[in-house]
Amino acid sequence: MSDMFEKPRPEAYVLSLLAEGKYEVAFEVIGEVGFGHLYAPDYSNYAHQMMECGKDKLAVDLFRKAMTLDPGLAQAPSGLGILYLRQGKHGLAIEALQQAVNLNPESACAQTALGIALCNSGKAIEAIPHLTRALECMPGLASAEDALRKVRKALAQQGKGRGRKKRGPVPTLSSARKKELFARIDTALQHSAETRQEETPPPTLSVCMIVRDEEETLARCLRSVQKAADEIVVVDTGSKDRTVEIAREFDAKIGHFEWCDDFAAARNYALGLTSCDWILTMDADDEMDPGGDAGLRLFINGRPEAEACWMRTRIPCPGGFETFIEHPRLFRNHIGLHYVNSVHEQLAYPDGRRVAPQISTSITVYHHGYIATPEEVNGRHERNLRILQAEIERKPDDALTHFFLAKEYRSPGNFEKALPHLRRALELLAEQNGSFLRLKTFSYLGETLVALGRPEEAERIYEEAFEYFPDNPGLWFGMGEARLALGRAEEAVHAYETATRGRFGDKLANQDFMCRDLKPRLRLAEIALARGDVDEAEAQWKKAHAVRGDMELLHKLRARIDNARAEQPSTQDMEQRIADCRRRLGAQPDDLGARAALVSALIATGRAVEAEREAAEAVRHRGDCAEARNLHGTALTCCRRFEEAAEAFACAARSDPANSAVLCNLADTYHELGRTTEARDTFHAALAADKQCVVAHIGLGQLSFSEGKWEEALESFENALKIEPEHVEAWLGVARTYLEKRALQATITAYEKAVNLSGGTREVMAELASVRHRLVEMAQSAGKDEQCQPVSVNS
């Protein structure tokens, strides 16, 4: 019964869109999820930040959206009116500020701004009650006092300077009326002077950091917060570069801490060096979003009652993906708050309770640390594993440590090692039915089982999870993946569609928000293309593009849709081809050529499940033939049943060990399953069978590329080009690798070669469009913008 009256909370998906600056999309989603008043303060806060950045047009739009979502929110028309006042649009300012003071007559700021706007519009008499009201609400408010004195001066000068008809802010008044107004103004100013309270200094802020070898990023971080900070504390844990020197350039208080594989210990040492009222913790690869420093100072000056406040962290990842976390980065000093846990540290009270703030600042921090070189990623991974393995020895029954250790194993694809820790975490969380940690453990466990080729178990995990989290898009997307792997496409479609309507709840941290838009819509488009339903695929593309914009995956999908539309054979022709093949097979069931043609036609018309059944018939009639097994593997791949496909290709390879095409298919399937060592060995086996196998060289290149081994990838792609100099996919591999190496001219040359050799096919041009912004950024950073011009996406 209590759930019926539970206070509604903001939907995290909407908050993530707002943090990404997708204000229009968020506004539309609010229409779906309801409770618009919950998001009005966010829109108003973002509007203030945009106003501080000089983005007035956007600020106006955001203020107006806030007013639409909650007509009773006074801060939105107040902010809008002040913005109009700055712009000299006094009529619009008066309209907005009048609305603000009607909603909140006690707002000294809005009353003052309205008074000033009226004065500037020649309505000084009307301004007087608003300015005097402002001083009643906040005695000693300098801006209101100054405005009143100007009105008094204008009144006093009225009638002087005969013969001149100069228009002023005050209409002609009788002596009695003037005397009355003078008395009112003087009384207000005298009362303000007598009752003003001694001005309390604004709260102070310490920015607190631990760093090591951060010369590339530290200055960017400190520049983004220095206007808000009264003190910057930087504790170095063993830098060998210019990190400390850069910190000194920002007048930071420097501390030194000997690293001991304990982030909490280092952070607590840094906290001990701070002296201000509030603490903001930052990492060197963090950056406050534009206007965030002003928003932060405004927030602190408002003297919030909270002891700690959430701040949103936006984490851009490779491939255009993003994730979010929320941390209590901003908290009061001198009340004993400290960090616990050696890695993935958490803020705690002196008695050990974890800090769980009730309010958010609506300020976003960008964390750039997840876009790093493979060496940096591997180093971070090894360090975290070392710390977590030691932690699990000390706390073998701690669910959070098992969860983080599993997460660390998962990140490089070591799913086998992650699995037992996820199972143990779920056991330890058995009594925490609705906890967020339990939700994420269910989600990771399901994903891990699918990755290990155990979709039946994954499906059972998701079904159990839905008892506690029935609407979570991440779980529904995972269920779609499990059902697709089981070859049940219709049930997968239902799961993906449910994901696009799901709710994440109010937790912003560690949610994959693309499970509600991009990911399920990509899958729905792929299934539609497999069925030959190009219109449905395009509809899904449009919905994903409306939210995510120009992402590489969407460019590639767009090219596939365009190709499918251009090359779509008539239904009548395809059905005739299928009928012909069936007639041939009726007469001779073991006719492998007819069976292969039938499988191909069924796949082309989106009937992958039927194609798999026909390919299985080929195996039944010609099981001793590598070609039949290979055909079955291909059909299973179209059904995304990769484990079974690998088994079929392996059988084909045993029948014909020298068949390089079969070996390459097997290696590609291993790669899809994340079995990289087997994939590499199998590609080498293909080359042992045929040294001129271009597909194997390209496969090795793609494998090395996915592992971040750029030099090995280049060598493999170049080996392919030695055999076949005009192979488009090999040139694209070279281009992609040089792009990651940030070799501008080599990247451009390779893409130009691919464009020329392909004749500018949709796939190639779509890829080029998706990386265009990176080429421009590379050129600008090198001061060579003109070098991007030869690569054109217009064709």
PyMOL commands that set and color helices and strands:
alter all, ss='L'
color gray80, all
select helices_A, chain A and resi 2-5+12-19+23-33+36-38+40-52+56-69+75-87+90-103+108-120+124-137+142-157+175-195+218-225+243-249+263-271+292-301+318-320+374-394+399-410+415-428+436-451+455-466+473-485+489-499+513-516+518-531+534-548+552-567+571-587+592-604+608-622+626-638+642-655+660-672+676-689+694-706+710-723+728-740+744-758+762-782+785-788
alter helices_A, ss='H'
color red, helices_A
select strands_A, chain A and resi 205-211+231-236+253-256+278-281+286-288+308-316+322-332+338-340+346-348+360-367
alter strands_A, ss='S'
color yellow, strands_A
deselect
rebuild
show_as cartoon
